[in-house]
Every structure is written in structure tokens, then in C-alpha cells.
Amino acid sequence: MKHTLMVCMLLVFVFQSHTYAKEQKTIVQTNEVYTFDDLTEDLFHLQKTYRDSLEVKLIGHSTFHKPIYAVKVGNGEQSIFINASHHGREWMTSMLVMKMIEDYARFHKNHTSYEGYSTSILDNVSIWFVPMVNPDGVEIQQTGLFQKAHKEKLQQLLIMNGGAIDFSRWKANGTGIDLNRQYGAGWEELEDSAPYPFYQLYKGNQPFIAPEVHALVKFTEEIQPLIAVSYHTSGRVLYWYFQTEKPHIKRDKTIAKQISTITGYKLDKPVHTAIGGGYTDWFIQTYKRPAMTIEISYEVNETNPPLSVFQEEWERNRKVGLHLAKEALQLK
């Protein structure tokens, strides 16, 4: 009888532990539109839950004065860097990166392996994330800024949106600058830029003037990452090259091929991608280190990918950060 009782108690304990573990995975919700407010609330809970494995840092403010946060997972002095949502309609990348942050922090805290990767990697190489580079653009795309507090901005936004009241195609920041055309590498050569502030493709009258870009550049200079990734949508394609110097081409393409194998995304041929103005273009040119732009989701036309695709994209990308941290160990 005592033996039976002990077995029952053990089963209850195991069940409760399993239930607790499942609960720990649900801070970041992925079944609804992911907003800046969701991200802010999730960061508060993640920091509280995983304070020994996770650090949140304010690195700047957007055009509309929203905070831009960086998050570090791990305790390594060296780092890699992953950012998301340079474009308003690409907020699913923020959801994906936040889910990555949560999973990595949880497994690191528990000293357990993740998808075959030892999370002790993060004691040597941390992963820094900026999960939402463009919080204003995300809010505009999701709401059109029809809230009362933003009525004074609405008329200008409507002009930049071509008069349309549907903002689902919005890519730019709050002043109509396309942030991923703001970086100095190849900026002057960009020929298909919109001639004035617009919902997409306007590169600004000079590089690095958008506050969001200024914050990201300053932060990159501060942490000096060994590898950088910028998540975008859509097309399930991976860009890895920008005027890459000959000695580095083999190294960078090898790493890109590994990520292509993990995600199932195709590598784009360099001749079709070297247009300039993007974050990874600037990073490659400035630091002579590997960087890649990863486009998640099947192709969608001028809008956000549907929520129904998230789970597949998560399964494709969940190992990317840890794999790159492992690769970075070889670059030190």
C-alpha cells in the first residue's frame, strides 16, 4: 500500500513538473497579432523569470519616442546579434525572435540541451537580440494610428500611404523612411528609392538619420558581434553577401549554407542581392564578419504573413541562434 502511495505521489510530482515546464513556455503568445505592447509586457515577465540568464537594455527611442530594447541571453563576453522588424508589416519576425529568447533563456537557466545544442554555448558566446527595431512602423501597420492620441499624425501618414486608409502594406518608420535602406553601405547607389517619405522604399535624404537606425548602429559598435542576422519577411530566402571580400566569401557562404540547411530556405545568388542600404550590407562592409538577412514565410504581397504560417516558420528557425553561437566560437 505504501509502495502504491509513493508511486502515485511520484506520478503527481512528475505531472506537476511537466505542467510547470509547459507553463514556462507560454509567456510569448503566438496565436494573435503581436504588438509593441505585447513585446513590452513579455520582456518584463521574461526578465523577472530568467534574470540570471537574460538581460534587457534600453538602446534608444523611435521617431514617436517608443523605447527600443535589446535583450541578451547568456553570460558570454563575446556575442552574436539578431534583430527583427526593421519593417512595420514584418512584425511576425518579432514574435519569432521573442519566442527564441524565451526558449533559449529557459533551457539555459535549467542547464539543459536544446534541439541537440548544449546551452552552455551561451556561457561563451551570448546572443543579443533587438526584437523590434521599428515599433512605430509596427503600430502604424497594425492600427493605422487611429487612436485619439495620434490624430495629429494621421493626415501626414495618409499622404505617405498614398491616401489609402488601409495601412497593412506599411513598411517605413513613423516619418516615412524605410529603415533597411538607411545604412551607409551602397546607400548612394540605391536607384529605386521613393523620391519622398512614403510607406516603403524611401531611403531618406542621407544615411543614418533615422533614430532607430542610429540606435542600432551605436549598439552594434558597442557589442561588436561576431555574426549578425536580420530577420525579414517574406519569401523563405537567405541573403548572405554584400561586396564580401575574397578571403571571407568561403567562410560566410559555408555558414549561410548551414542555416539554409536548417531552415530549408534557399540561398540567393549574390549578383541579385547586392543592392545596398541594408543593415547586413553595412555590417559585412564595416566588420568583415558574416551576416545574413533571413526572409521567413512563403511570399506574401505587401502585407504581413498570416498567423497560420508561424508554427512552420518557428520550427524552421528555432535552432538558428544557437547554431550561429556555436559557429561564432570558431571565429573568435
Legacy VTK file of the C-alpha trace (Angstrom):
# vtk DataFile Version 3.0
C-alpha trace
ASCII
DATASET POLYDATA
POINTS 332 float
0.000 0.000 0.000
2.821 2.360 0.932
4.602 1.486 -2.296
1.468 2.252 -4.316
1.047 5.571 -2.493
4.643 6.553 -3.182
4.269 5.717 -6.880
1.100 7.819 -7.054
2.833 10.743 -5.342
5.769 10.446 -7.738
3.433 10.468 -10.731
1.697 13.566 -9.377
5.076 15.260 -8.919
6.170 14.370 -12.443
2.853 15.596 -13.859
3.099 18.867 -11.933
6.702 19.378 -13.053
5.719 18.697 -16.654
2.798 21.102 -16.357
5.050 23.769 -14.836
7.559 23.324 -17.642
4.782 23.758 -20.211
3.585 26.894 -18.424
7.080 28.320 -18.585
6.929 28.143 -22.381
3.852 30.312 -22.755
4.988 33.827 -21.860
5.226 34.740 -25.550
1.881 34.073 -27.218
1.933 33.282 -30.922
-1.745 32.883 -31.786
-2.639 36.544 -32.275
-1.253 39.774 -33.720
1.963 40.638 -31.876
2.095 44.293 -30.833
4.682 46.554 -29.249
2.661 46.456 -26.020
2.758 42.648 -26.095
6.518 42.751 -26.537
6.984 45.194 -23.662
4.868 43.104 -21.309
6.616 39.891 -22.360
10.047 41.411 -21.748
9.001 42.359 -18.213
7.894 38.784 -17.475
10.907 37.207 -19.157
13.324 39.392 -17.212
11.565 38.533 -13.967
11.535 34.786 -14.728
15.038 34.381 -16.174
17.030 37.162 -14.531
20.202 35.035 -14.269
20.163 34.161 -17.978
18.605 37.258 -19.522
19.312 40.993 -19.586
17.088 43.740 -21.037
18.645 47.028 -22.085
17.224 50.271 -23.499
19.293 51.288 -26.549
17.301 54.195 -27.966
13.910 55.559 -28.937
11.853 55.601 -32.108
10.599 58.622 -34.021
7.449 58.594 -31.856
9.580 58.117 -28.712
8.871 54.442 -28.150
11.700 52.576 -26.396
13.867 50.262 -28.474
15.001 47.303 -26.384
17.942 44.940 -26.665
17.888 41.573 -24.912
20.900 39.406 -24.074
20.588 35.685 -23.450
23.643 34.082 -21.857
26.715 35.279 -20.000
29.416 35.070 -22.660
31.655 38.082 -23.208
31.587 37.575 -26.974
28.261 37.725 -28.798
26.240 37.339 -31.953
23.394 39.705 -32.818
19.883 39.023 -34.138
17.391 41.778 -34.939
13.841 41.839 -36.297
11.071 44.140 -37.561
13.022 46.763 -39.445
9.745 46.964 -41.400
6.299 47.577 -39.938
4.479 44.793 -41.759
7.112 42.243 -40.717
6.121 42.039 -37.024
5.931 38.231 -37.204
9.730 38.306 -37.039
9.455 39.970 -33.611
7.207 37.160 -32.451
9.695 34.592 -33.737
12.684 36.285 -32.091
10.842 36.698 -28.784
9.969 33.009 -28.819
13.652 32.271 -29.451
14.625 34.457 -26.485
12.173 32.663 -24.211
13.205 29.149 -25.194
16.939 29.810 -25.036
16.693 31.560 -21.655
14.586 28.784 -20.171
16.868 25.981 -21.311
19.987 27.922 -20.310
18.583 28.542 -16.840
17.880 24.811 -16.453
21.298 23.813 -17.890
19.639 21.569 -20.461
20.297 20.932 -24.139
18.044 22.438 -26.779
17.371 20.623 -30.060
20.739 18.889 -29.747
22.676 22.055 -28.830
24.249 22.489 -25.404
23.058 25.788 -23.949
26.422 26.063 -22.188
27.466 27.652 -25.508
25.809 30.792 -24.154
28.369 30.979 -21.342
30.990 31.632 -24.022
29.010 33.448 -26.716
25.872 35.354 -25.728
23.081 36.192 -28.138
21.961 39.791 -28.241
18.553 40.481 -29.787
16.722 43.629 -30.806
13.285 42.109 -31.317
11.533 45.214 -32.689
13.701 47.795 -34.446
10.704 49.755 -35.769
7.934 49.910 -33.134
6.244 52.910 -34.794
6.020 51.173 -38.150
4.576 48.074 -36.495
1.916 50.143 -34.730
1.026 52.030 -37.914
0.714 48.795 -39.895
-1.434 47.129 -37.262
-3.712 50.042 -36.310
-3.293 52.898 -38.779
-2.735 55.063 -35.682
-6.430 55.818 -35.431
-6.145 56.098 -31.663
-7.093 59.538 -30.368
-3.549 60.269 -29.168
-2.224 60.113 -32.716
-4.869 62.079 -34.637
-2.391 64.904 -35.321
-0.130 62.441 -37.173
-2.859 60.777 -39.202
-3.085 63.294 -42.059
0.632 63.073 -42.816
0.543 59.290 -42.608
-2.358 59.158 -45.061
-0.344 61.227 -47.543
2.655 58.903 -47.156
0.312 55.932 -47.625
-0.889 57.240 -50.971
-4.235 58.311 -49.491
-5.210 54.765 -48.535
-6.763 54.207 -45.104
-5.612 50.576 -45.135
-2.109 50.581 -43.646
-1.476 46.831 -43.887
1.248 47.402 -46.504
3.227 49.871 -44.333
6.994 49.191 -44.090
8.510 52.544 -43.113
9.071 54.180 -39.746
6.852 56.990 -38.414
8.295 59.599 -40.760
8.112 57.508 -43.926
11.738 56.318 -44.014
12.434 52.714 -44.987
14.864 51.742 -42.229
16.529 48.950 -44.175
17.596 51.483 -46.810
19.191 53.811 -44.276
22.572 52.170 -43.751
25.627 53.648 -45.417
26.867 50.652 -47.410
25.762 51.226 -51.000
23.288 53.927 -49.918
24.204 56.398 -52.665
23.831 53.718 -55.337
20.217 52.894 -54.424
18.332 53.934 -57.552
14.801 52.627 -56.983
14.176 54.680 -53.868
10.921 56.581 -53.475
11.596 60.327 -54.016
9.825 61.436 -50.823
8.645 59.948 -47.492
6.440 57.002 -48.335
5.079 53.764 -46.892
8.088 51.954 -48.363
11.378 52.388 -50.259
12.242 55.973 -49.227
15.896 55.889 -48.155
15.971 59.358 -46.551
17.984 62.378 -47.673
21.120 60.930 -46.094
22.097 57.660 -44.386
21.885 57.007 -40.642
19.453 59.856 -39.867
16.531 57.735 -38.622
16.737 57.430 -34.821
16.032 53.701 -34.981
18.987 53.147 -37.321
21.221 55.412 -35.248
20.368 53.328 -32.165
21.112 50.044 -33.926
24.432 51.253 -35.343
25.565 52.612 -31.979
24.574 49.384 -30.246
26.357 47.238 -32.840
29.503 49.299 -32.351
29.182 48.763 -28.612
28.810 44.967 -28.617
30.986 44.170 -31.687
29.134 40.924 -32.579
30.918 38.079 -34.333
27.907 37.290 -36.567
24.763 39.294 -37.315
21.302 38.289 -38.549
18.423 40.490 -39.621
15.011 38.809 -39.851
12.538 39.966 -42.502
9.522 38.691 -44.471
8.861 37.154 -46.926
9.964 34.526 -49.469
11.894 31.887 -47.500
15.199 33.108 -48.848
18.548 33.852 -47.229
20.861 36.690 -48.319
24.460 36.483 -47.137
26.620 38.579 -49.479
27.395 42.254 -49.950
30.650 43.061 -51.739
32.206 40.457 -49.468
35.987 40.426 -49.664
37.502 37.375 -51.337
39.173 35.894 -48.237
35.794 35.838 -46.452
33.490 34.517 -49.184
34.068 30.830 -48.466
33.694 31.323 -44.706
30.496 33.342 -44.991
28.895 31.112 -47.605
29.675 27.993 -45.539
27.817 29.433 -42.543
24.952 30.601 -44.756
24.665 27.114 -46.261
24.359 25.644 -42.775
21.480 27.994 -41.962
19.923 27.216 -45.341
20.016 23.511 -44.451
18.486 24.132 -41.005
15.669 26.383 -42.255
15.084 24.915 -45.697
15.359 28.428 -47.151
17.206 28.903 -50.423
20.414 30.909 -50.729
20.083 33.847 -53.044
22.788 34.403 -55.646
24.977 37.401 -54.726
24.573 39.117 -58.093
20.850 39.604 -57.394
21.132 40.789 -53.803
23.951 43.326 -53.633
21.729 46.426 -53.707
22.969 48.068 -50.507
21.390 50.216 -47.837
20.526 47.308 -45.524
21.726 46.507 -42.018
23.572 43.344 -43.007
25.149 45.132 -46.000
26.578 47.707 -43.602
27.656 45.069 -41.071
29.520 42.990 -43.680
31.256 46.038 -45.116
32.144 47.528 -41.737
33.204 44.482 -39.727
34.270 41.978 -42.407
32.291 39.345 -40.499
29.442 37.011 -41.522
25.928 38.411 -41.661
22.713 37.323 -43.285
19.205 38.559 -43.934
16.667 35.781 -43.379
13.249 36.166 -45.016
10.654 33.969 -43.291
7.268 32.796 -44.638
6.099 31.978 -48.115
5.814 35.007 -50.398
3.108 37.488 -49.461
2.352 40.660 -51.383
2.673 43.958 -49.461
1.271 42.771 -46.134
2.162 40.712 -43.085
2.324 36.910 -43.355
-0.758 35.195 -41.884
-0.583 33.821 -38.348
-1.286 30.352 -39.735
2.286 30.185 -41.069
4.017 30.982 -37.795
4.377 27.478 -36.401
6.116 26.222 -39.531
8.463 29.204 -39.581
9.223 28.664 -35.896
10.120 25.027 -36.482
12.387 26.070 -39.342
14.191 28.749 -37.301
14.190 27.657 -33.658
17.798 26.360 -33.805
19.290 29.254 -35.773
20.532 31.351 -32.844
22.265 28.509 -31.014
23.812 27.188 -34.206
25.285 30.591 -35.003
26.549 30.973 -31.432
28.321 27.658 -31.862
29.799 28.784 -35.186
30.939 32.041 -33.627
33.171 30.080 -31.252
35.253 29.167 -34.286
35.565 32.843 -35.326
36.942 34.198 -32.043
LINES 1 333
332 0 1 2 3 4 5 6 7 8 9 10 11 12 13 14 15 16 17 18 19 20 21 22 23 24 25 26 27 28 29 30 31 32 33 34 35 36 37 38 39 40 41 42 43 44 45 46 47 48 49 50 51 52 53 54 55 56 57 58 59 60 61 62 63 64 65 66 67 68 69 70 71 72 73 74 75 76 77 78 79 80 81 82 83 84 85 86 87 88 89 90 91 92 93 94 95 96 97 98 99 100 101 102 103 104 105 106 107 108 109 110 111 112 113 114 115 116 117 118 119 120 121 122 123 124 125 126 127 128 129 130 131 132 133 134 135 136 137 138 139 140 141 142 143 144 145 146 147 148 149 150 151 152 153 154 155 156 157 158 159 160 161 162 163 164 165 166 167 168 169 170 171 172 173 174 175 176 177 178 179 180 181 182 183 184 185 186 187 188 189 190 191 192 193 194 195 196 197 198 199 200 201 202 203 204 205 206 207 208 209 210 211 212 213 214 215 216 217 218 219 220 221 222 223 224 225 226 227 228 229 230 231 232 233 234 235 236 237 238 239 240 241 242 243 244 245 246 247 248 249 250 251 252 253 254 255 256 257 258 259 260 261 262 263 264 265 266 267 268 269 270 271 272 273 274 275 276 277 278 279 280 281 282 283 284 285 286 287 288 289 290 291 292 293 294 295 296 297 298 299 300 301 302 303 304 305 306 307 308 309 310 311 312 313 314 315 316 317 318 319 320 321 322 323 324 325 326 327 328 329 330 331
